[in-house]
Amino acid sequence: MKRDNESTDATMEFLLLGFSELFCLRVFLFLIFLIVHLVTLAGNVMIFVAVVMEPSRPPMLFFLCQLSVIELCYTLVIVPKALLSLIVVDGSTISFIGCAAQMHFFVALGGAECFLLVAMSYDRYVAICQPLHYIAVMNEGLCFRLAVACCLGSFAVALGLTVAVFRLPFCQSHQINHFFCDVPAVLHLACTQSYTPELPLLAACVLLLLLPFLLILTSYVCIAAALLHVTSSLGRSKAFSTCFSHLAITLLHYGCATFIYIRPKSSYSPAQDKMVSLVYTNITPLLYPLIYSLRNKEIRGAMRKIGFYPAF
């Protein structure tokens, strides 16, 4: 790739190649993506409506409602452009500002989900380790402040990362070998030989991935220590059941995110990144409503009241 003719013109456009190499499969992929997208939207809308219609919302339902809103926005930011890239044979164009906005909202919403998973792990910690103080500690005011902090913190980190990435000079080629403006794919076009441009991404990974993961891990270490003192196998099973959904989503979210973002630029592989991002942006948002609607008693009860969940 040529390193001359560097450009930072805000009027320039990027070309999202998407899955243009899979020309023969683009109709099939379009239908699969569309079905998954519609089912994901329907699942999250059902959870959101069920929680909003619930007169008394415990903290876990409140956080699930926020998670559903994040997932709705998350898929709407990524999937429509991905579907368009499958319709257009040679890929779809996106403006400099549009690419920056897509990256910002993608990172911000993903980061908000990371912080929200921390809040949910704290809720489980208080419920299991301090059950007598649960109602007093996890009051409505604290839940609201945690929700606002999750959003503001992630949007601030995402803004700093986006500004740092799009201040870089870009090479003559503006072809992004991806189906959306992901950070590693855009950084790959930067006309720099050093690792300095990766420092903002590293800082964002520490703040949005590593730090929240350590807090979640700390919560579950305390929960595991508390369960060691529970002599009843039924009590342990019930406590584990309340944590299963959160653990499953945490592993899915952090597993994919860690693979994509916590690695050097030299190991960037467009084909691998696109496949993992495909799971990260399409499959996991689809699994979240399924996991919570099947495993969480509170959300099942809320959905059953408005007819979204069978009575059996």
N, C-alpha and C positions, 0 to 999 in steps of 0.2 A: 504494500500500500504506500502510495506516495506521501511524503511528508511536506510537500510544498503546497502553495495555494491554501494556506490555513484560512479558516473562516470562522468568524464569530458573529456574523450578520444575523440579527434577530428575525429577518424576513425570510431566511432560508428554510428549506423543507427537508425532512428526513423521509426515507423510503423504508417502510416496514416490510421486509421480505416475507415474514410469516412462514407458512408452510408451502411456499411456491415450488420447492423441490419435489413435493408430493402432488404433482399436478393431477394424476389419475385418481387420487383419493380425496380431492378437495370437496366434491359434492357430499361424499360420505362423511367426511370430517365436519362439514358445515351442519349437516343434520344432527350429528352426535352432539356437537357443541351447543346447538340451538336447544335440543331437548334437555340436556344437562342444565343449561342456563335457565330455562323456564321452570324446571323442577326445583332448582335451587331458589329461585325467586319465590315460587309458591310456598316452599317449606318455610323460608324465613318470614314471609308475610303472615303465614298461619301462626307461627310462634309469636310474632309481634302483636297480632290482633288478639290472640288468646291471653297474653299477659296484660295488654292494655284493658281488656274487658274484665280482668280479675279485680274485684274490689279491694281485696287485701293482698298486697304483693310482698312476700318475704324477700330478703336481700338477693337470694340466688335467682329468683324470677326477674328481679330488677336488672341484674347483670346479664341474664340471658336475653332480655329485651334489647339491651344496648348491644350485645353481641350480634343479634339478628339485624339490627339497623346497620352496624358496621359491615356485615357480610353482604347486605343488600347494596350498599354503596360501593363496596369492594368489587363485586361482580359487574356492576354497571360501569365502573371506570375502565375495566379491562376487556370484558367479553364483547361488547358491540364492535370495537375496533378489530378484535381478533376475527370476528365473523366477517367483517368487511374485507379483511385481508384474504379470506378464502374465496370470496366472490370475485374480487379483482385478480386476474391471472398473474400479473407482474408485481403484485404487492400493492399496498395502499400508502398514500403519502400522509404525513402529519407535519404540521407547522412547528417551527422552533418553540413558540409559546405553548402550543398544544402538547408537544412532547414533554416540556418542562412541567406543565400542569398535570399531565397524566402521571409522571414520575412522582411528583409531590404528593398527590392524593393517594397513590398506591402505597408509598412508604408511610405516609401519615396514618392511613387506615390499618395497614399491617402492624405498625407500631402501637396504635391504640388497642389493637387486639392483644398484643403482647402484654401491655400494661393491665388490660382488663383481666387477663388470665392470672396475673399476680393478685389483683383484687379478689378474684374468685377463690384463689388458693388461701388467701387470708380469711375469707369467709368460712371455708372448710376448717381451717385451723381453729378459729374461735368456736365453731360449732362442736368440734370434737374435743378440743383441749380445755375450753372454758365454757362448757354448756350452760352453767348457771348464770353467766354474765352475757350470754349471746344476745339477748334482746336489747340489753342496755348498750352493749358495744356496737353492734351492727344496726344502729338506728338509721332512720331515713335520711337524716342530715349527713351522716358519715358516708352512706352509699352515694348520695348525690355528689358530695365533694370528691370522692374517689372517681366517679364517672367523669366529672369535669376535668380533673387532673390528668386522667388517661388521655383524653382528647387534646387538651392544650399542650401537654408534654410531647406527645407524638407529633403534633403539627409543627411545633417549634423545631424539633430535631429534623423533621422532614424538610422544612423550609431551608435550614442551614445546609443540608446535604444537597438539595436541588440547586441552590445558588452556587455552591462550590463546583458542582459537576458542569453546569452550563456556562460558567465563566471560563472554562477551558477552551483552547483553540481546537477546532475540529479539522480533520484531514479533508482532502479533496473528495473522497468518497463519503457520502452521507447515507449509505445503505445500512440499516440496522437489521442484522440477521436474527430477528425475533418477531413475535407478534404483538409486542407492546414495548414502550420505552422503559425497559428495565435498566437498573443502574449499571450492572456489569457490561451489558450490551452497548450502552452509550459510552461508557468509559473506554471501551475497546476502540472507539473512533478517535479518541483524543490524541493529538500530535505531541506526545511527550514520551520520553524514554525512561524517566525515573518513576519511582513508586510514590512520589509525592501526591499525585491526584487520588491515590487510594486511601490516603489518611482520613479524609472526611467520611468515607465509607466505613473505614475501620472504627472511627469514633461513633458513628451511628450504630454499628453492629454491637459495640460495647453497651451503648445506652438502651438500645431497643431489643437486643437479643440476650447478651451475656448477663447483664445486671438483672433483668426480669427473671431469667432462668434460674439464677442463683437464689433469688428471693423465693421462687416457687419451690426449689429444691429444699431450702431451709424450712419452709412451711411443712413440707411432707416428711422431713426428718423429724420434726417435732410431733407430727401426727403419728408417725410410726413408733416413736418413743412412748407416746401416750397409749397407743394400742397394745403395747407390750404389758401394760398393767391391767388390761381388760381380761378377766378370766373367762368370760362367757364367749364361746365361739359364735353365738348368735349376734352378740354385740359387735364383735370384730367384723363379721360379715356385713352387718348393717352399715357400719362406718365405712367399710371399703366400698360398698355399693354407692354411697353418697359421693364418693371421690372418683369413681370409675370414669364417668363421662368427662369430667375435667381433665383427668390424666390422659385419656385417649386423645382429646383435642390438643392438649399441650404437646404430646409426642408427635402428632401429625404436623402441627404448625411449626414447631422448632426443628423437627427433622428436615423438612424441605428447605426452610429458610437458612439453616446452618450450611447445608450442602451448596446452596447457590451463592451466599454472600460471604461466608468466612473462608476465603481462600484467595491466594494471590492472582493478579491479572494474568500471569504467565500460564496458569492452568485453565484459563477460560476456554470452554468448549461450547460453541453455539448449539450444536445438536443436542448435547446433554442438557444444557440449560433450558432449551425449549421444552424438552420432554418433562423435566422436573417442574418447570413453571406451569406446564399444562396441568399437572396433578395439583400443584399448589394453588392455582387460580380457578380451577374448575371442579376437581374431584373433592378436595377437602371442604370447600363451602357447601357442597352437596351432602357430604357425610355429617356435617355438624348438626343440622336439624334432625337427621335420622338418629344420631347417637343420643341427643338430648330427649327427643320424643319417646324413644324406646326405653331409656335407662333412668330418666328423672321422674320421680313420682309426682312432684309438684307441677311440672310442665304437662304431664299427661292429664292430671286433674283439671288444669286450666283449659286445655284443648278439648277435653271431654265435655266441659260445660257449654261450649259453643258449637258442639257437634263436629269437631275436627278429628276426633279420636274415637274409635269404637269402644263400646262399653265393656266388651269382654276382656 
